Each structure stands twice: as C-alpha cells, then as structure tokens.
Amino acid sequence: MEISLKNVRFMEIRKVNIKSIFDSFSEYWNPKIVGELNGQLIKVAKFKDEFVMHQHDNEDEMFLVIEGTLKMELDNQTLEINAGEFVIIPKGTNHKPVAIGEVKVLLFEPKSTLNTGNTVNEFTVKNLDKI
C-alpha cells in the first residue's frame, strides 16, 4: 500500500523564545504572528495605554499576560489580569483592553480575527507581520 503525502502540510518545528520575540519589536497594539495551531493564530503584542471598546461577532479571544498588568473593561465590570494570568473573552462580548504601563501579551485567536473587531480605526491592523 502506497501513502500519498501531497495533501499533507509540513510545519516547521521550532523553539520560540518569548523574550527574544518581544525584544524584536517596539510598536504597541500591533499583533505579530508567532505560530499557528489548529486554525488558531498565536500572536504576541505589546500594549500601552487604552485601546478601543469593541467586540468580535464570531470569534473568542484569549489574552495571556506575559509581563505587566492588563485591565479588561467589560460592559458591567473591569478585570485585572496580571503576569501569568489569562482571560478568555467570548464572541459578542464588548471589551476594551487598558494597559497599566507596558504590557506584553500572548494571544490565541482564529485566523479571521481582526484586532479591532467590529470597529475600524487607527488601531486596526489588517495585515499582520509574522515573526
């Protein structure tokens, strides 16, 4: 029996050093793709000050704080997420990330996720860089 590999996608297996990745860029609110897992993009971003209130109609988002403190403003509460903690924002939920100083975040999101969700403004990044 012969096995065909023409439809198999081979992924580069590599070790990723989070500190080196964060050291490689300085801009804020501009997510960078560092990997892909089962249709989800793994992204890193640096946050500073306030973002914009928005929602994602079709995608959940996960924010894992690597360094710093992130406040996540929701319609009825504000959550504080510290280094080593994460929050999952369900689709359809209004949210506004607010960074206390500089915050380094690892994000897990579907490929279709636009960083500003249902809002398009100066923070919107449509073509993400891959690192």
WOSULHU-V925872 format. One record per backbone hydrogen bond with DSSP energy under -1.0 kcal/mol. CO is the residue of the C=O (numbers start at 1). NH is the residue of the N-H. Records with the same first field share a line. If there is no record, write none. Layout:
CO->NH ; NH
This chain:
5->8
17->21
18->22
19->23
21->24
22->25
32->44
33->131
35->42
37->40
39->111
40->37
41->109
42->34 ; 35
43->107
44->32
45->105
46->29
47->103
49->99
54->95
55->118
56->92
61->89
62->108
63->87
64->106
65->84
67->104
69->100
70->81
71->98
72->79
73->96
77->74
79->72
81->70
82->85
85->65
87->63
89->61
90->93
95->54
96->73
97->51
98->71
103->47
104->66 ; 67
105->45
106->64
107->43
108->62
109->41
110->113
114->117
116->119
121->124
129->33
